[in-house]
Amino acid sequence: MNAKVAKQILACRTPAGTDDGEREMREALAVAETDPTLKATFETQRALDETVAGELLAIPLDETDETVVAEGATALAAAHGAGRNPVKNPATIAVALGFLLMIAVLVWNFMGRAGTFPEEAIRIAQDGTKMGAEKFSEVEEKASGLQDWFMMKGFENFRVPAALENLDVVGVRIFKEDDETVAQVLIPENRTYAYSFKGDAFGIDLVPEKAWRVTEADRMAYAIRQEDGICFVLAFKGKKKDMVDFLQKHGAMP
């Protein structure tokens, strides 16, 4: 198991670690122990998971809340057949509360963590911006007209969001990141770098698709969007607001 796969598995770990004994989780934990970067990322994730889980468990429930849970349990039992033990007892209510907690954690995972900007995308963009202008092949083309150039280079996954197809491009190139192909273009406006690559190759799966996520780090602004598994990333010097303004200016973001 490599670090990329281990990272994806560790992201699914339960806050209490009840699945640590499962084979894949054991292997992922073992990989993290030998990879300092992955270990640091996992420790941060685990601390956050445990904090949120603790806060959820500490939420006080009054009699009304417990009544709602009990009524939900009654309805659940009725929907799945009679002949079961009565649900209006402390043990069953505890199970129901545990179920609600699980739902809350899942919602937090998919709506909270899923809403963050993928670190892998920032890493790819940072590596790409280190390359000098001499590494690019000069072109004078609109972004929409670059697919043939990349296909001739063996990369068939270059895709530009429709709203950005008319951006002028002055440089193009292909480079490798973790042995995966990344397409990069240089846009003169704001000296913007754009990247296109397969998301699953880097463990990136954005939900919902076609929605922009924007962030800033180390004096750079970043935006990412995924469609049909292909990620499109923008990067330039500036702040998060500058990127939002850029996307709104070109009609890519409301």
ZADO-1210 file (C-alpha; in nm, 4 decimals, padded with zeros to 6 digits):
<atoms>
<atom x="00.0000" y="00.0000" z="00.0000" code="MET" pos="1"/>
<atom x="00.1409" y="00.3425" z="-00.0950" code="ASN" pos="2"/>
<atom x="00.0970" y="00.6705" z="00.0914" code="ALA" pos="3"/>
<atom x="-00.1702" y="00.7991" z="-00.1477" code="LYS" pos="4"/>
<atom x="-00.3989" y="00.5009" z="-00.0897" code="VAL" pos="5"/>
<atom x="-00.3240" y="00.5019" z="00.2826" code="ALA" pos="6"/>
<atom x="-00.4261" y="00.8675" z="00.3060" code="LYS" pos="7"/>
<atom x="-00.7633" y="00.7927" z="00.1461" code="GLN" pos="8"/>
<atom x="-00.8259" y="00.5023" z="00.3855" code="ILE" pos="9"/>
<atom x="-00.7218" y="00.7011" z="00.6937" code="LEU" pos="10"/>
<atom x="-00.9625" y="00.9787" z="00.5958" code="ALA" pos="11"/>
<atom x="-01.2457" y="00.7277" z="00.6577" code="CYS" pos="12"/>
<atom x="-01.1249" y="00.6250" z="01.0035" code="ARG" pos="13"/>
<atom x="-01.3853" y="00.6513" z="01.2800" code="THR" pos="14"/>
<atom x="-01.3082" y="00.9120" z="01.5484" code="PRO" pos="15"/>
<atom x="-01.2899" y="00.6443" z="01.8203" code="ALA" pos="16"/>
<atom x="-01.0698" y="00.4180" z="01.6076" code="GLY" pos="17"/>
<atom x="-01.3131" y="00.1278" z="01.6266" code="THR" pos="18"/>
<atom x="-01.2051" y="00.0159" z="01.2804" code="ASP" pos="19"/>
<atom x="-00.8307" y="00.0148" z="01.3563" code="ASP" pos="20"/>
<atom x="-00.8358" y="-00.3644" z="01.3654" code="GLY" pos="21"/>
<atom x="-00.9538" y="-00.4015" z="01.0061" code="GLU" pos="22"/>
<atom x="-00.6861" y="-00.5203" z="00.7639" code="ARG" pos="23"/>
<atom x="-00.6812" y="-00.2179" z="00.5317" code="GLU" pos="24"/>
<atom x="-00.6891" y="00.0264" z="00.8213" code="MET" pos="25"/>
<atom x="-00.4001" y="-00.1569" z="00.9909" code="ARG" pos="26"/>
<atom x="-00.1963" y="-00.1355" z="00.6716" code="GLU" pos="27"/>
<atom x="-00.2780" y="00.2338" z="00.6299" code="ALA" pos="28"/>
<atom x="-00.1755" y="00.3076" z="00.9888" code="LEU" pos="29"/>
<atom x="00.1507" y="00.1186" z="00.9331" code="ALA" pos="30"/>
<atom x="00.2252" y="00.3281" z="00.6229" code="VAL" pos="31"/>
<atom x="00.1573" y="00.6476" z="00.8202" code="ALA" pos="32"/>
<atom x="00.4137" y="00.5419" z="01.0798" code="GLU" pos="33"/>
<atom x="00.6847" y="00.5303" z="00.8128" code="THR" pos="34"/>
<atom x="00.5808" y="00.8447" z="00.6220" code="ASP" pos="35"/>
<atom x="00.6390" y="01.1696" z="00.8205" code="PRO" pos="36"/>
<atom x="00.4179" y="01.3823" z="00.5946" code="THR" pos="37"/>
<atom x="00.1282" y="01.1392" z="00.6025" code="LEU" pos="38"/>
<atom x="00.1708" y="01.0881" z="00.9764" code="LYS" pos="39"/>
<atom x="00.1497" y="01.4631" z="01.0416" code="ALA" pos="40"/>
<atom x="-00.1608" y="01.4946" z="00.8233" code="THR" pos="41"/>
<atom x="-00.3244" y="01.1975" z="00.9961" code="PHE" pos="42"/>
<atom x="-00.2467" y="01.3286" z="01.3456" code="GLU" pos="43"/>
<atom x="-00.4076" y="01.6617" z="01.2563" code="THR" pos="44"/>
<atom x="-00.7118" y="01.4839" z="01.1165" code="GLN" pos="45"/>
<atom x="-00.7391" y="01.2548" z="01.4194" code="ARG" pos="46"/>
<atom x="-00.7192" y="01.5446" z="01.6651" code="ALA" pos="47"/>
<atom x="-00.9927" y="01.7286" z="01.4777" code="LEU" pos="48"/>
<atom x="-01.2113" y="01.4174" z="01.4536" code="ASP" pos="49"/>
<atom x="-01.1810" y="01.3525" z="01.8253" code="GLU" pos="50"/>
<atom x="-01.2548" y="01.7153" z="01.9114" code="THR" pos="51"/>
<atom x="-01.5689" y="01.7255" z="01.6988" code="VAL" pos="52"/>
<atom x="-01.6868" y="01.3853" z="01.8232" code="ALA" pos="53"/>
<atom x="-01.6377" y="01.5002" z="02.1822" code="GLY" pos="54"/>
<atom x="-01.8337" y="01.8171" z="02.1213" code="GLU" pos="55"/>
<atom x="-02.1173" y="01.6209" z="01.9627" code="LEU" pos="56"/>
<atom x="-02.1292" y="01.3814" z="02.2564" code="LEU" pos="57"/>
<atom x="-02.1357" y="01.6751" z="02.4967" code="ALA" pos="58"/>
<atom x="-02.4449" y="01.8295" z="02.3380" code="ILE" pos="59"/>
<atom x="-02.7090" y="01.8375" z="02.6132" code="PRO" pos="60"/>
<atom x="-03.0425" y="01.6786" z="02.5288" code="LEU" pos="61"/>
<atom x="-03.3551" y="01.7853" z="02.7090" code="ASP" pos="62"/>
<atom x="-03.6716" y="01.5802" z="02.7495" code="GLU" pos="63"/>
<atom x="-03.8087" y="01.7098" z="02.4192" code="THR" pos="64"/>
<atom x="-03.5008" y="01.5908" z="02.2303" code="ASP" pos="65"/>
<atom x="-03.5216" y="01.2480" z="02.3905" code="GLU" pos="66"/>
<atom x="-03.8899" y="01.2315" z="02.3013" code="THR" pos="67"/>
<atom x="-03.8086" y="01.3064" z="01.9375" code="VAL" pos="68"/>
<atom x="-03.5489" y="01.0283" z="01.9348" code="VAL" pos="69"/>
<atom x="-03.7886" y="00.7840" z="02.1020" code="ALA" pos="70"/>
<atom x="-04.0645" y="00.8677" z="01.8528" code="GLU" pos="71"/>
<atom x="-03.8206" y="00.8173" z="01.5666" code="GLY" pos="72"/>
<atom x="-03.7192" y="00.4798" z="01.7069" code="ALA" pos="73"/>
<atom x="-04.0865" y="00.3813" z="01.7402" code="THR" pos="74"/>
<atom x="-04.1512" y="00.4752" z="01.3797" code="ALA" pos="75"/>
<atom x="-03.8430" y="00.2815" z="01.2707" code="LEU" pos="76"/>
<atom x="-03.9591" y="-00.0297" z="01.4522" code="ALA" pos="77"/>
<atom x="-04.3091" y="00.0038" z="01.3052" code="ALA" pos="78"/>
<atom x="-04.1683" y="00.0385" z="00.9557" code="ALA" pos="79"/>
<atom x="-03.9587" y="-00.2751" z="00.9859" code="HIS" pos="80"/>
<atom x="-04.2061" y="-00.5108" z="01.1395" code="GLY" pos="81"/>
<atom x="-04.3674" y="-00.5928" z="01.4717" code="ALA" pos="82"/>
<atom x="-04.2637" y="-00.8512" z="01.7255" code="GLY" pos="83"/>
<atom x="-03.9605" y="-00.6551" z="01.8364" code="ARG" pos="84"/>
<atom x="-03.8812" y="-00.5404" z="02.1869" code="ASN" pos="85"/>
<atom x="-04.0333" y="-00.2099" z="02.2920" code="PRO" pos="86"/>
<atom x="-03.8081" y="00.0770" z="02.1951" code="VAL" pos="87"/>
<atom x="-03.9061" y="00.3165" z="02.4668" code="LYS" pos="88"/>
<atom x="-03.6359" y="00.2103" z="02.7074" code="ASN" pos="89"/>
<atom x="-03.2985" y="00.3618" z="02.7981" code="PRO" pos="90"/>
<atom x="-03.0949" y="00.1052" z="02.6058" code="ALA" pos="91"/>
<atom x="-03.2820" y="00.1579" z="02.2820" code="THR" pos="92"/>
<atom x="-03.2786" y="00.5332" z="02.3219" code="ILE" pos="93"/>
<atom x="-02.9022" y="00.5165" z="02.3755" code="ALA" pos="94"/>
<atom x="-02.8692" y="00.3212" z="02.0508" code="VAL" pos="95"/>
<atom x="-03.0860" y="00.5761" z="01.8719" code="ALA" pos="96"/>
<atom x="-02.8760" y="00.8617" z="02.0065" code="LEU" pos="97"/>
<atom x="-02.5654" y="00.6800" z="01.8903" code="GLY" pos="98"/>
<atom x="-02.7198" y="00.6481" z="01.5457" code="PHE" pos="99"/>
<atom x="-02.7943" y="01.0212" z="01.5376" code="LEU" pos="100"/>
<atom x="-02.4367" y="01.0914" z="01.6431" code="LEU" pos="101"/>
<atom x="-02.3105" y="00.8745" z="01.3596" code="MET" pos="102"/>
<atom x="-02.5269" y="01.0702" z="01.1142" code="ILE" pos="103"/>
<atom x="-02.3931" y="01.3968" z="01.2546" code="ALA" pos="104"/>
<atom x="-02.0341" y="01.2805" z="01.2122" code="VAL" pos="105"/>
<atom x="-02.1031" y="01.1654" z="00.8576" code="LEU" pos="106"/>
<atom x="-02.2636" y="01.4989" z="00.7724" code="VAL" pos="107"/>
<atom x="-01.9607" y="01.6764" z="00.9151" code="TRP" pos="108"/>
<atom x="-01.7262" y="01.4558" z="00.7134" code="ASN" pos="109"/>
<atom x="-01.9029" y="01.4999" z="00.3827" code="PHE" pos="110"/>
<atom x="-02.0207" y="01.8585" z="00.4182" code="MET" pos="111"/>
<atom x="-01.7379" y="01.9924" z="00.6321" code="GLY" pos="112"/>
<atom x="-01.4136" y="01.8201" z="00.5424" code="ARG" pos="113"/>
<atom x="-01.5342" y="01.7714" z="00.1860" code="ALA" pos="114"/>
<atom x="-01.5710" y="02.1474" z="00.1603" code="GLY" pos="115"/>
<atom x="-01.2004" y="02.2085" z="00.2229" code="THR" pos="116"/>
<atom x="-00.9466" y="02.2765" z="-00.0496" code="PHE" pos="117"/>
<atom x="-00.7486" y="01.9596" z="-00.1371" code="PRO" pos="118"/>
<atom x="-00.3862" y="01.9826" z="-00.0252" code="GLU" pos="119"/>
<atom x="-00.2729" y="01.7734" z="-00.3213" code="GLU" pos="120"/>
<atom x="-00.4008" y="02.0379" z="-00.5634" code="ALA" pos="121"/>
<atom x="-00.2051" y="02.3103" z="-00.3826" code="ILE" pos="122"/>
<atom x="00.1084" y="02.0961" z="-00.3931" code="ARG" pos="123"/>
<atom x="00.0732" y="02.0387" z="-00.7668" code="ILE" pos="124"/>
<atom x="00.0216" y="02.4101" z="-00.8303" code="ALA" pos="125"/>
<atom x="00.3155" y="02.5078" z="-00.6079" code="GLN" pos="126"/>
<atom x="00.5448" y="02.2672" z="-00.7904" code="ASP" pos="127"/>
<atom x="00.4223" y="02.3992" z="-01.1230" code="GLY" pos="128"/>
<atom x="00.4858" y="02.7632" z="-01.0397" code="THR" pos="129"/>
<atom x="00.8500" y="02.6865" z="-00.9571" code="LYS" pos="130"/>
<atom x="00.9201" y="02.6252" z="-01.3254" code="MET" pos="131"/>
<atom x="01.0571" y="02.9193" z="-01.5205" code="GLY" pos="132"/>
<atom x="00.9028" y="03.0631" z="-01.8386" code="ALA" pos="133"/>
<atom x="01.1684" y="02.8835" z="-02.0480" code="GLU" pos="134"/>
<atom x="01.0013" y="02.5511" z="-01.9584" code="LYS" pos="135"/>
<atom x="00.6882" y="02.6458" z="-02.1536" code="PHE" pos="136"/>
<atom x="00.6231" y="02.6069" z="-02.5228" code="SER" pos="137"/>
<atom x="00.5139" y="02.9424" z="-02.6614" code="GLU" pos="138"/>
<atom x="00.1653" y="02.9664" z="-02.8071" code="VAL" pos="139"/>
<atom x="-00.0846" y="03.2378" z="-02.8950" code="GLU" pos="140"/>
<atom x="-00.4146" y="03.0659" z="-02.8456" code="GLU" pos="141"/>
<atom x="-00.7412" y="03.0744" z="-02.6580" code="LYS" pos="142"/>
<atom x="-00.7768" y="02.8229" z="-02.3765" code="ALA" pos="143"/>
<atom x="-01.0461" y="02.6430" z="-02.5741" code="SER" pos="144"/>
<atom x="-00.8025" y="02.5669" z="-02.8581" code="GLY" pos="145"/>
<atom x="-00.5386" y="02.3808" z="-02.6586" code="LEU" pos="146"/>
<atom x="-00.6879" y="02.0335" z="-02.6436" code="GLN" pos="147"/>
<atom x="-00.5314" y="01.9235" z="-02.9722" code="ASP" pos="148"/>
<atom x="-00.1841" y="02.0361" z="-02.8573" code="TRP" pos="149"/>
<atom x="-00.2096" y="01.8318" z="-02.5390" code="PHE" pos="150"/>
<atom x="-00.3528" y="01.5308" z="-02.7226" code="MET" pos="151"/>
<atom x="-00.0514" y="01.5298" z="-02.9540" code="MET" pos="152"/>
<atom x="00.1629" y="01.5168" z="-02.6393" code="LYS" pos="153"/>
<atom x="-00.0314" y="01.2131" z="-02.5173" code="GLY" pos="154"/>
<atom x="-00.2546" y="01.3913" z="-02.2652" code="PHE" pos="155"/>
<atom x="-00.6244" y="01.3585" z="-02.3458" code="GLU" pos="156"/>
<atom x="-00.7721" y="01.5063" z="-02.0286" code="ASN" pos="157"/>
<atom x="-00.7199" y="01.8793" z="-02.0773" code="PHE" pos="158"/>
<atom x="-01.0522" y="02.0476" z="-02.0091" code="ARG" pos="159"/>
<atom x="-01.1350" y="02.4120" z="-01.9524" code="VAL" pos="160"/>
<atom x="-01.4605" y="02.5285" z="-01.7909" code="PRO" pos="161"/>
<atom x="-01.6830" y="02.6866" z="-02.0549" code="ALA" pos="162"/>
<atom x="-01.6742" y="03.0286" z="-01.8889" code="ALA" pos="163"/>
<atom x="-01.2938" y="03.0417" z="-01.9203" code="LEU" pos="164"/>
<atom x="-01.2558" y="02.9146" z="-02.2758" code="GLU" pos="165"/>
<atom x="-01.1801" y="03.2610" z="-02.4151" code="ASN" pos="166"/>
<atom x="-00.8845" y="03.3315" z="-02.1880" code="LEU" pos="167"/>
<atom x="-00.5644" y="03.4090" z="-02.3775" code="ASP" pos="168"/>
<atom x="-00.2809" y="03.1599" z="-02.3326" code="VAL" pos="169"/>
<atom x="00.0868" y="03.2272" z="-02.4063" code="VAL" pos="170"/>
<atom x="00.2536" y="02.9113" z="-02.2793" code="GLY" pos="171"/>
<atom x="00.1824" y="02.5384" z="-02.2454" code="VAL" pos="172"/>
<atom x="00.3660" y="02.2393" z="-02.1070" code="ARG" pos="173"/>
<atom x="00.3283" y="01.8958" z="-01.9498" code="ILE" pos="174"/>
<atom x="00.5060" y="01.7742" z="-01.6383" code="PHE" pos="175"/>
<atom x="00.4975" y="01.4759" z="-01.4067" code="LYS" pos="176"/>
<atom x="00.3798" y="01.4808" z="-01.0452" code="GLU" pos="177"/>
<atom x="00.4041" y="01.1504" z="-00.8596" code="ASP" pos="178"/>
<atom x="00.4458" y="00.9844" z="-01.2026" code="ASP" pos="179"/>
<atom x="00.1095" y="01.1272" z="-01.3124" code="GLU" pos="180"/>
<atom x="00.0701" y="01.3655" z="-01.6067" code="THR" pos="181"/>
<atom x="-00.0308" y="01.7245" z="-01.5390" code="VAL" pos="182"/>
<atom x="-00.1109" y="01.9800" z="-01.8091" code="ALA" pos="183"/>
<atom x="-00.0146" y="02.3405" z="-01.7346" code="GLN" pos="184"/>
<atom x="-00.0877" y="02.6626" z="-01.9219" code="VAL" pos="185"/>
<atom x="00.0283" y="03.0196" z="-01.8665" code="LEU" pos="186"/>
<atom x="-00.2368" y="03.2893" z="-01.8892" code="ILE" pos="187"/>
<atom x="-00.1025" y="03.6473" z="-01.9068" code="PRO" pos="188"/>
<atom x="-00.3920" y="03.7965" z="-01.7114" code="GLU" pos="189"/>
<atom x="-00.2740" y="03.8166" z="-01.3488" code="ASN" pos="190"/>
<atom x="00.0104" y="03.5870" z="-01.4638" code="ARG" pos="191"/>
<atom x="-00.2208" y="03.2958" z="-01.3964" code="THR" pos="192"/>
<atom x="-00.1172" y="02.9320" z="-01.4058" code="TYR" pos="193"/>
<atom x="-00.3855" y="02.6767" z="-01.4921" code="ALA" pos="194"/>
<atom x="-00.3597" y="02.3010" z="-01.4438" code="TYR" pos="195"/>
<atom x="-00.5604" y="02.0032" z="-01.5636" code="SER" pos="196"/>
<atom x="-00.5213" y="01.6478" z="-01.4324" code="PHE" pos="197"/>
<atom x="-00.7131" y="01.3367" z="-01.3308" code="LYS" pos="198"/>
<atom x="-00.8441" y="01.3809" z="-00.9779" code="GLY" pos="199"/>
<atom x="-00.8427" y="01.0154" z="-00.8763" code="ASP" pos="200"/>
<atom x="-00.4706" y="00.9921" z="-00.9527" code="ALA" pos="201"/>
<atom x="-00.4156" y="01.2208" z="-00.6529" code="PHE" pos="202"/>
<atom x="-00.7016" y="01.1064" z="-00.4338" code="GLY" pos="203"/>
<atom x="-00.9137" y="01.4132" z="-00.5166" code="ILE" pos="204"/>
<atom x="-01.2894" y="01.3691" z="-00.5413" code="ASP" pos="205"/>
<atom x="-01.4845" y="01.6939" z="-00.5118" code="LEU" pos="206"/>
<atom x="-01.8552" y="01.7018" z="-00.4280" code="VAL" pos="207"/>
<atom x="-02.0521" y="01.8530" z="-00.5853" code="PRO" pos="208"/>
<atom x="-01.8895" y="01.8545" z="-00.9263" code="GLU" pos="209"/>
<atom x="-01.8578" y="02.1769" z="-01.1296" code="LYS" pos="210"/>
<atom x="-01.8526" y="02.3867" z="-00.8109" code="ALA" pos="211"/>
<atom x="-01.5510" y="02.6109" z="-00.7487" code="TRP" pos="212"/>
<atom x="-01.3518" y="02.6021" z="-00.4264" code="ARG" pos="213"/>
<atom x="-01.1205" y="02.8915" z="-00.3535" code="VAL" pos="214"/>
<atom x="-00.8421" y="02.9405" z="-00.1002" code="THR" pos="215"/>
<atom x="-00.5152" y="03.1244" z="-00.0395" code="GLU" pos="216"/>
<atom x="-00.1785" y="03.0070" z="00.0913" code="ALA" pos="217"/>
<atom x="00.1729" y="03.1541" z="00.0941" code="ASP" pos="218"/>
<atom x="00.0633" y="03.4729" z="-00.0842" code="ARG" pos="219"/>
<atom x="-00.0999" y="03.2703" z="-00.3628" code="MET" pos="220"/>
<atom x="-00.4679" y="03.2406" z="-00.4500" code="ALA" pos="221"/>
<atom x="-00.6043" y="02.9058" z="-00.5717" code="TYR" pos="222"/>
<atom x="-00.9258" y="02.7790" z="-00.7253" code="ALA" pos="223"/>
<atom x="-01.0257" y="02.4252" z="-00.8168" code="ILE" pos="224"/>
<atom x="-01.3157" y="02.2675" z="-01.0003" code="ARG" pos="225"/>
<atom x="-01.3783" y="01.9048" z="-01.0984" code="GLN" pos="226"/>
<atom x="-01.5919" y="01.7643" z="-01.3776" code="GLU" pos="227"/>
<atom x="-01.6143" y="01.4008" z="-01.4906" code="ASP" pos="228"/>
<atom x="-01.3130" y="01.3223" z="-01.2738" code="GLY" pos="229"/>
<atom x="-01.0887" y="01.5906" z="-01.4293" code="ILE" pos="230"/>
<atom x="-00.9633" y="01.8706" z="-01.2062" code="CYS" pos="231"/>
<atom x="-00.8994" y="02.2236" z="-01.3303" code="PHE" pos="232"/>
<atom x="-00.6895" y="02.4451" z="-01.1025" code="VAL" pos="233"/>
<atom x="-00.6048" y="02.8153" z="-01.1222" code="LEU" pos="234"/>
<atom x="-00.3236" y="02.9836" z="-00.9303" code="ALA" pos="235"/>
<atom x="-00.1822" y="03.3365" z="-00.9154" code="PHE" pos="236"/>
<atom x="-00.0281" y="03.5731" z="-00.6620" code="LYS" pos="237"/>
<atom x="-00.2998" y="03.7333" z="-00.4571" code="GLY" pos="238"/>
<atom x="-00.5672" y="03.6721" z="-00.2006" code="LYS" pos="239"/>
<atom x="-00.8772" y="03.4569" z="-00.1988" code="LYS" pos="240"/>
<atom x="-01.0930" y="03.7611" z="-00.2801" code="LYS" pos="241"/>
<atom x="-00.8781" y="03.8314" z="-00.5883" code="ASP" pos="242"/>
<atom x="-00.9512" y="03.4817" z="-00.7178" code="MET" pos="243"/>
<atom x="-01.3226" y="03.5185" z="-00.6537" code="VAL" pos="244"/>
<atom x="-01.3174" y="03.8520" z="-00.8395" code="ASP" pos="245"/>
<atom x="-01.1320" y="03.6878" z="-01.1297" code="PHE" pos="246"/>
<atom x="-01.3856" y="03.4060" z="-01.1578" code="LEU" pos="247"/>
<atom x="-01.6805" y="03.6424" z="-01.1304" code="GLN" pos="248"/>
<atom x="-01.5304" y="03.8755" z="-01.3907" code="LYS" pos="249"/>
<atom x="-01.5261" y="03.5912" z="-01.6426" code="HIS" pos="250"/>
<atom x="-01.8687" y="03.4558" z="-01.5465" code="GLY" pos="251"/>
<atom x="-01.7342" y="03.1368" z="-01.3918" code="ALA" pos="252"/>
<atom x="-01.8771" y="03.2119" z="-01.0480" code="MET" pos="253"/>
<atom x="-02.2010" y="03.3946" z="-00.9590" code="PRO" pos="254"/>
</atoms>
